[in-house]
Amino acid sequence: MLFPKRPAFALFFCAVLVSGSAAAQRGEYAARATAMLDSLYTYYSVPGTRLLRENYPDDGAYKATYLAGESAANEFSYLWPFSGTLSAVAALVETEGWERFGPLLDSVVLPGLREYADDRRRPFAYASYIRSAPASDRFYDDNIWLGIDFADLYAATRQRRFLDEAERIWLFVASGTDDRLGGGIYWCEQKKGSKNTCSNAPGAVLALKLYLATGREEYLEQGRALYEWTRKRLLDRSDDLYFDNISLKGAVNKAKFSYNSGQMIQAGALLHRITGKKRYLAEAQQTAAACLTHFFRPVHKPGGGSVRILRRDKIWFDAVMLRGFIELSREDGRQTGLDAFRQTLDHAWTSSRDCRGLLADWSGRGREGRKWLHPPSAIWPRCSPGWRMSPNNRLVES
């Protein structure tokens, strides 16, 4: 599967904020995230809407390559790239507070997200494209990412509406399981040809977060079952990383993406927190060590020494992998890998942005090319056309 480049830098800064950086670093990363959001709304917003374009520059010819079938050139982004705004703002609410970022969530992000809400089919879910267009496919993983964000928002704010939405999404996720291949969640509701790590690993994370929020045992059992199924079917036992998917015929797609292994790290850390069983912590630590070897590379510093930075260019995948390292750090008290993520951020900030403040990849090779939306956002869009801050600290249309 091919993925376009993406300016996902701001979500990465948000995740690092959650990691417990020192106060000075937190302030610096928050400022960088602010700048990225400013650039996002300047270049990706669609005037008169709360929606975003998928690419900048937008030549009208781009077609997404990450769907389950053919895609058309569309005016607005698909759900998956748009959902990055919810992820980033949820992280900022967690770290910087509701008063500062709640208005952005309620006045811009959630109204935009509602454009993808599909209540014409049951169970309810978010579709891959806006509801005013012809019906589009509904992906289990797209909805799981949203469910995790809503669960995190509930944990940060205790606002019941966020938990209700996470549980409503879970009903759709649970509908994507059956006994074929011994369990597991499909990737796409309309095209049930494979069961993917990107559905099952974060599905386990969502179920476990719902257990922590509600205490309902069925969530714990479902989360544990998804974790065990993914280990059984998609773990590469030669290196402790995870393959991408398994077809219903049993053929394994052996591609390895950072977010898949990262979500299994997070699920293992959560299971350790809930059950106290050291086995889950050990498995998370083993996969974390494998990620540091496989997804990072050493870079020599001027004057001697070296640092490790991410070697690939799928920035959103790497931001999700970071969630696993943060969860693991909370369980074992170590900073395993977190310095390497910070070093990657610092390298990219100084070396890889274009003249508009956008980022194509970690290396800077695609600095002047087309840049994918996924995912943006972080803080107040101070200078974005069409929006301004009102005297009472709310985001309003200019």
FIKOL-689567 format. One record per residue (C-alpha): residue in three letters; residue number from 1; x, y, z. Coordinates in Angstrom, 3 decimals. Last residue first. Layout:
> ALA:NUM:X:Y:Z
...
END
This chain:
> SER:398:-13.877:36.340:10.353
> GLU:397:-15.394:33.087:11.553
> VAL:396:-15.129:32.488:15.276
> LEU:395:-12.759:30.681:17.649
> ARG:394:-13.565:31.548:21.248
> ASN:393:-11.394:33.449:23.726
> ASN:392:-13.993:35.953:24.955
> PRO:391:-12.426:38.722:22.856
> SER:390:-12.862:36.568:19.702
> MET:389:-10.021:34.571:18.163
> ARG:388:-9.989:34.553:14.371
> TRP:387:-10.991:32.291:11.495
> GLY:386:-11.488:32.660:7.718
> PRO:385:-7.794:32.929:6.947
> SER:384:-5.570:31.295:9.552
> CYS:383:-3.468:33.653:11.638
> ARG:382:-3.818:32.458:15.228
> PRO:381:-4.969:28.929:14.517
> TRP:380:-5.050:27.861:18.177
> ILE:379:-3.281:24.625:18.986
> ALA:378:-2.462:21.250:17.651
> SER:377:-3.337:20.435:14.235
> PRO:376:-2.433:18.369:11.340
> PRO:375:-2.832:14.787:10.437
> HIS:374:-2.806:13.708:7.782
> LEU:373:-3.005:16.578:5.318
> TRP:372:-0.753:15.275:2.568
> LYS:371:1.982:17.449:1.164
> ARG:370:2.683:18.037:-2.501
> GLY:369:6.342:18.773:-3.183
> GLU:368:8.665:21.532:-1.975
> ARG:367:10.120:19.802:1.088
> GLY:366:9.908:16.270:-0.285
> ARG:365:13.507:15.418:0.627
> GLY:364:13.170:17.119:4.017
> SER:363:14.225:13.945:5.806
> TRP:362:11.427:13.482:8.322
> ASP:361:8.706:13.839:5.707
> ALA:360:6.520:16.403:3.957
> LEU:359:6.559:19.138:6.577
> LEU:358:4.828:22.492:6.387
> GLY:357:6.155:25.790:7.777
> ARG:356:5.316:27.709:4.620
> CYS:355:8.974:27.962:3.501
> ASP:354:9.358:24.199:3.756
> ARG:353:10.174:22.230:6.884
> SER:352:12.860:19.518:6.981
> SER:351:16.036:20.744:8.677
> THR:350:15.380:22.600:11.942
> TRP:349:12.010:21.126:12.826
> ALA:348:12.922:17.727:11.364
> HIS:347:16.039:17.364:13.512
> ASP:346:14.259:18.520:16.669
> LEU:345:11.394:16.139:16.091
> THR:344:13.693:13.194:15.422
> GLN:343:15.695:13.990:18.556
> ARG:342:12.481:14.024:20.583
> PHE:341:11.490:10.617:19.202
> ALA:340:14.951:9.230:19.975
> ASP:339:14.760:10.631:23.503
> LEU:338:11.499:8.766:24.034
> GLY:337:12.979:5.425:23.008
> THR:336:12.995:3.856:26.456
> GLN:335:12.408:6.581:29.058
> ARG:334:11.888:4.066:31.860
> GLY:333:9.290:3.996:34.597
> ASP:332:8.081:0.525:33.612
> GLU:331:4.353:1.214:33.323
> ARG:330:4.186:4.908:32.445
> SER:329:7.099:4.448:30.057
> LEU:328:5.142:1.724:28.257
> GLU:327:2.218:4.065:27.714
> ILE:326:4.563:6.705:26.270
> PHE:325:6.274:4.147:24.017
> GLY:324:2.903:2.954:22.725
> ARG:323:1.727:6.474:22.003
> LEU:322:4.972:7.025:20.062
> MET:321:3.875:4.359:17.578
> VAL:320:0.862:6.545:16.806
> ALA:319:3.154:9.476:15.998
> ASP:318:5.275:7.147:13.853
> PHE:317:2.297:6.098:11.757
> TRP:316:1.386:9.772:11.348
> ILE:315:4.915:10.556:10.151
> LYS:314:5.215:7.895:7.493
> ASP:313:8.649:9.018:6.271
> ARG:312:10.950:6.290:7.460
> ARG:311:14.239:6.283:9.354
> LEU:310:13.162:7.736:12.663
> ILE:309:16.065:9.294:14.542
> ARG:308:18.873:7.887:16.659
> VAL:307:21.634:10.208:17.815
> SER:306:25.387:10.130:17.292
> GLY:305:28.655:11.166:18.865
> GLY:304:31.307:13.426:17.436
> GLY:303:31.885:17.046:16.529
> PRO:302:28.997:17.233:14.127
> LYS:301:26.493:14.548:15.128
> HIS:300:26.327:11.152:13.441
> VAL:299:22.857:9.859:12.646
> PRO:298:21.765:6.409:13.788
> ARG:297:18.607:4.923:12.269
> PHE:296:15.153:4.228:13.670
> PHE:295:12.243:2.012:12.551
> HIS:294:13.818:-1.436:12.851
> THR:293:16.127:-1.219:15.856
> LEU:292:13.999:1.051:18.025
> CYS:291:10.914:-0.899:16.966
> ALA:290:12.499:-4.180:18.105
> ALA:289:13.212:-2.726:21.556
> ALA:288:9.594:-1.587:21.790
> THR:287:8.402:-5.045:20.721
> GLN:286:10.372:-6.701:23.524
> GLN:285:9.246:-4.132:26.085
> ALA:284:5.575:-4.671:25.212
> GLU:283:5.995:-8.436:25.526
> ALA:282:7.706:-8.052:28.901
> LEU:281:4.937:-5.786:30.178
> TYR:280:2.267:-8.256:29.107
> ARG:279:4.048:-11.162:30.798
> LYS:278:4.365:-9.194:34.014
> LYS:277:0.689:-9.661:34.831
> GLY:276:-0.581:-6.719:36.907
> THR:275:-4.032:-7.130:35.354
> ILE:274:-5.059:-3.565:34.513
> ARG:273:-1.675:-1.866:34.242
> HIS:272:-0.141:-4.868:32.493
> LEU:271:-3.031:-4.970:30.038
> LEU:270:-2.497:-1.273:29.344
> ALA:269:1.205:-1.839:28.640
> GLY:268:0.402:-4.719:26.297
> ALA:267:-2.170:-2.631:24.422
> GLN:266:0.294:0.241:24.084
> ILE:265:3.067:-1.977:22.743
> MET:264:0.537:-3.591:20.391
> GLN:263:-0.361:-0.115:19.185
> GLY:262:3.256:0.665:18.467
> SER:261:3.708:-2.538:16.457
> ASN:260:0.911:-1.535:14.124
> TYR:259:1.878:2.140:14.137
> SER:258:5.395:1.438:12.880
> PHE:257:4.355:-0.365:9.733
> LYS:256:5.597:-3.809:8.758
> ALA:255:4.653:-5.418:5.442
> LYS:254:4.312:-9.190:5.739
> ASN:253:0.865:-9.542:4.157
> VAL:252:-0.144:-12.946:5.519
> ALA:251:-2.134:-15.392:3.381
> GLY:250:-4.690:-17.313:5.444
> LYS:249:-7.460:-17.480:2.870
> LEU:248:-9.412:-14.862:4.833
> SER:247:-6.449:-12.572:4.295
> ILE:246:-4.006:-11.709:7.078
> ASN:245:-2.793:-8.204:7.741
> ASP:244:0.138:-5.830:8.340
> PHE:243:2.789:-7.959:10.032
> TYR:242:3.837:-7.203:13.591
> LEU:241:7.279:-6.842:15.172
> ASP:240:8.865:-9.208:17.736
> ASP:239:11.889:-9.984:15.457
> SER:238:11.730:-13.679:14.541
> ARG:237:8.335:-14.109:16.188
> ASP:236:6.658:-12.077:13.473
> LEU:235:3.338:-11.413:15.211
> LEU:234:0.248:-11.427:12.968
> ARG:233:-1.984:-14.380:13.796
> LYS:232:-1.228:-15.386:17.382
> ARG:231:-0.175:-11.973:18.630
> THR:230:-3.175:-10.356:16.960
> TRP:229:-5.583:-12.894:18.451
> GLU:228:-4.107:-12.415:21.924
> TYR:227:-4.524:-8.640:21.795
> LEU:226:-8.033:-8.921:20.381
> ALA:225:-9.038:-11.353:23.138
> ARG:224:-7.563:-9.104:25.852
> GLY:223:-9.523:-6.122:24.597
> GLN:222:-12.742:-8.111:24.374
> GLU:221:-12.271:-9.513:27.877
> LEU:220:-11.486:-6.104:29.331
> TYR:219:-14.463:-4.522:27.580
> GLU:218:-16.755:-7.283:28.825
> GLU:217:-15.591:-6.635:32.384
> ARG:216:-17.223:-3.199:32.587
> GLY:215:-15.137:-0.936:34.812
> THR:214:-16.414:2.084:32.885
> ALA:213:-13.480:4.326:31.969
> LEU:212:-10.688:1.780:32.496
> TYR:211:-12.727:-0.797:30.572
> LEU:210:-13.307:1.708:27.776
> LYS:209:-9.554:2.296:27.616
> LEU:208:-9.071:-1.464:27.350
> ALA:207:-11.575:-1.741:24.496
> LEU:206:-9.929:1.155:22.650
> VAL:205:-6.435:-0.329:23.006
> ALA:204:-7.620:-3.755:21.818
> GLY:203:-9.226:-2.147:18.775
> PRO:202:-5.957:-0.266:18.297
> ALA:201:-4.243:-3.655:17.821
> ASN:200:-7.131:-5.244:15.917
> SER:199:-7.943:-2.710:13.224
> CYS:198:-4.424:-1.658:12.193
> THR:197:-3.307:-5.273:12.654
> ASN:196:-5.592:-6.200:9.797
> LYS:195:-8.260:-8.784:9.143
> SER:194:-8.747:-9.301:5.436
> GLY:193:-11.317:-9.694:2.669
> LYS:192:-14.364:-8.097:4.216
> LYS:191:-15.045:-5.395:1.669
> GLN:190:-18.073:-3.340:2.779
> GLU:189:-17.241:-3.139:6.480
> CYS:188:-13.535:-2.525:5.912
> TRP:187:-10.569:-3.737:7.981
> TYR:186:-12.053:-6.812:9.626
> ILE:185:-11.776:-7.394:13.363
> GLY:184:-10.400:-10.594:14.902
> GLY:183:-11.785:-14.048:15.599
> GLY:182:-10.616:-17.598:14.941
> LEU:181:-9.662:-17.044:11.317
> ARG:180:-13.400:-16.660:10.639
> ASP:179:-15.299:-16.525:13.923
> ASP:178:-16.718:-13.017:13.507
> THR:177:-15.797:-9.414:14.288
> GLY:176:-16.805:-6.193:12.521
> SER:175:-19.944:-5.669:14.621
> ALA:174:-17.662:-5.060:17.604
> VAL:173:-16.237:-1.989:15.860
> PHE:172:-19.722:-0.594:15.194
> LEU:171:-20.766:-1.009:18.816
> TRP:170:-17.414:0.471:19.832
> ILE:169:-18.278:3.711:18.046
> ARG:168:-21.298:4.171:20.317
> GLU:167:-19.070:3.474:23.311
> ALA:166:-16.608:6.187:22.280
> GLU:165:-19.494:8.587:21.651
> ASP:164:-21.006:7.976:25.080
> LEU:163:-17.582:8.416:26.676
> PHE:162:-17.217:11.805:24.999
> ARG:161:-20.703:12.936:25.976
> ARG:160:-19.983:12.053:29.617
> GLN:159:-17.534:14.902:30.122
> ARG:158:-14.951:13.567:32.557
> THR:157:-12.464:16.073:31.045
> ALA:156:-9.159:14.235:30.517
> ALA:155:-10.435:10.650:30.700
> TYR:154:-13.429:11.570:28.542
> LEU:153:-11.173:13.191:25.960
> ASP:152:-9.005:10.073:25.940
> ALA:151:-12.054:7.884:25.292
> PHE:150:-13.107:10.248:22.505
> ASP:149:-9.656:10.012:20.929
> ILE:148:-9.629:6.219:21.189
> GLY:147:-13.063:6.057:19.546
> LEU:146:-11.896:8.271:16.700
> TRP:145:-8.931:6.002:16.007
> ILE:144:-11.309:3.018:16.187
> ASN:143:-13.600:4.571:13.592
> ASP:142:-10.876:4.807:10.980
> ASP:141:-9.787:1.259:11.890
> TYR:140:-13.246:-0.193:11.281
> PHE:139:-13.568:1.381:7.874
> ARG:138:-16.878:2.521:6.419
> ASP:137:-17.172:2.657:2.644
> SER:136:-18.916:5.604:1.018
> ALA:135:-22.571:6.504:0.481
> PRO:134:-23.033:9.169:-2.185
> ALA:133:-21.953:12.649:-1.034
> SER:132:-23.775:14.698:1.617
> ARG:131:-22.467:12.268:4.263
> ILE:130:-18.820:13.258:3.857
> TYR:129:-16.310:10.550:3.038
> SER:128:-14.854:7.490:4.811
> ALA:127:-18.014:6.951:6.814
> TYR:126:-18.320:7.462:10.572
> ALA:125:-20.390:4.784:12.231
> PHE:124:-23.923:4.008:13.420
> PRO:123:-24.911:0.368:13.449
> ARG:122:-26.795:0.486:11.254
> ARG:121:-26.790:2.547:8.076
> ARG:120:-28.354:5.977:7.526
> ASP:119:-26.678:7.373:10.658
> ASP:118:-23.407:8.087:8.875
> ALA:117:-21.313:10.802:10.538
> TYR:116:-18.737:12.233:8.099
> GLU:115:-19.990:15.840:8.281
> ARG:114:-20.045:15.413:12.053
> LEU:113:-16.241:15.532:12.014
> GLY:112:-16.271:19.111:10.777
> PRO:111:-18.625:20.202:13.545
> LEU:110:-16.364:18.327:16.014
> VAL:109:-13.155:20.048:14.913
> VAL:108:-14.307:23.658:14.542
> SER:107:-16.510:25.086:17.288
> ASP:106:-16.436:22.325:19.901
> LEU:105:-12.792:21.277:19.598
> LEU:104:-11.456:24.805:19.241
> PRO:103:-13.538:25.912:22.226
> GLY:102:-12.175:23.013:24.312
> PHE:101:-8.574:24.000:23.690
> ARG:100:-7.680:26.613:26.299
> GLU:99:-10.349:25.959:28.852
> TRP:98:-9.974:22.214:28.426
> GLY:97:-6.358:21.979:29.558
> GLU:96:-2.765:21.947:28.311
> THR:95:-1.810:18.262:28.465
> GLU:94:-5.048:16.324:28.042
> VAL:93:-6.773:19.040:26.017
> LEU:92:-3.683:19.163:23.840
> ALA:91:-3.777:15.423:23.216
> ALA:90:-7.477:15.614:22.314
> VAL:89:-6.669:18.514:19.968
> ALA:88:-4.101:16.400:18.140
> SER:87:-6.250:13.308:17.802
> LEU:86:-9.297:15.299:16.690
> THR:85:-7.279:17.083:14.007
> GLY:84:-5.884:13.750:12.857
> SER:83:-9.416:12.629:12.042
> PHE:82:-9.324:14.689:8.831
> PRO:81:-6.702:12.386:7.308
> TRP:80:-8.798:9.275:8.034
> LEU:79:-12.136:10.831:7.146
> TYR:78:-11.367:11.642:3.513
> SER:77:-10.331:15.155:2.613
> PHE:76:-12.624:17.586:0.845
> GLU:75:-13.072:18.647:-2.789
> ASN:74:-12.691:15.128:-4.079
> ALA:73:-10.703:13.415:-6.847
> ALA:72:-12.257:9.965:-6.894
> SER:71:-11.271:6.779:-5.158
> GLU:70:-11.199:3.192:-6.374
> GLY:69:-11.196:0.392:-3.840
> ALA:68:-10.374:-0.473:-0.234
> LEU:67:-8.914:2.955:0.480
> TYR:66:-5.259:3.928:1.007
> THR:65:-4.401:5.152:-2.491
> ALA:64:-6.308:8.447:-2.360
> LYS:63:-6.756:10.238:-5.679
> TYR:62:-5.102:13.595:-6.377
> ALA:61:-6.166:15.425:-9.549
> GLY:60:-7.746:18.582:-8.147
> ASP:59:-4.420:20.441:-8.109
> ASP:58:-4.407:20.949:-4.338
> PRO:57:-1.091:22.333:-3.094
> TYR:56:-1.426:21.221:-0.418
> ASN:55:-3.344:18.023:0.054
> GLU:54:-6.476:16.510:1.582
> ARG:53:-8.511:19.690:1.750
> LEU:52:-10.143:20.521:5.045
> LEU:51:-13.640:20.832:6.444
> ARG:50:-15.197:23.273:8.900
> THR:49:-16.803:25.060:5.961
> GLY:48:-17.146:28.540:4.433
> PRO:47:-13.633:28.550:3.006
> VAL:46:-11.973:25.107:2.706
> SER:45:-9.015:24.926:5.091
> TYR:44:-5.761:23.300:3.938
> TYR:43:-3.233:26.135:3.467
> THR:42:-3.860:28.658:6.243
> TYR:41:-5.556:26.166:8.523
> LEU:40:-2.547:23.869:8.451
> SER:39:0.046:26.627:8.678
> ASP:38:-1.488:27.964:11.869
> LEU:37:-1.736:24.427:13.176
> MET:36:1.964:23.884:12.552
> ALA:35:2.889:27.122:14.322
> THR:34:0.877:26.164:17.356
> ALA:33:2.525:22.733:17.435
> ARG:32:5.897:24.462:17.474
> ALA:31:4.824:26.627:20.398
> ALA:30:3.545:23.574:22.274
> TYR:29:6.855:21.815:21.592
> GLU:28:8.833:24.738:23.020
> GLY:27:6.646:25.035:26.091
> ARG:26:6.820:21.325:26.759
> GLN:25:10.600:21.378:26.341
> ALA:24:10.948:24.078:28.999
> ALA:23:8.627:22.192:31.347
> ALA:22:10.502:18.910:31.007
> SER:21:8.836:16.306:28.824
> GLY:20:6.141:14.100:30.338
> SER:19:5.232:12.004:27.323
> VAL:18:1.925:13.821:26.778
> LEU:17:3.773:16.793:25.281
> VAL:16:5.568:14.347:22.977
> ALA:15:2.194:13.242:21.645
> CYS:14:1.198:16.821:20.916
> PHE:13:4.470:17.448:19.077
> PHE:12:3.794:14.383:16.923
> LEU:11:0.284:15.613:16.202
> ALA:10:1.826:18.870:14.980
> PHE:9:4.262:17.174:12.621
> ALA:8:1.706:15.322:10.566
> PRO:7:2.531:17.168:7.360
> ARG:6:2.080:14.071:5.187
> LYS:5:3.719:12.375:2.247
> PRO:4:1.467:10.123:0.199
> PHE:3:0.904:6.502:1.148
> LEU:2:1.387:3.409:-0.966
> MET:1:0.000:0.000:0.000
END
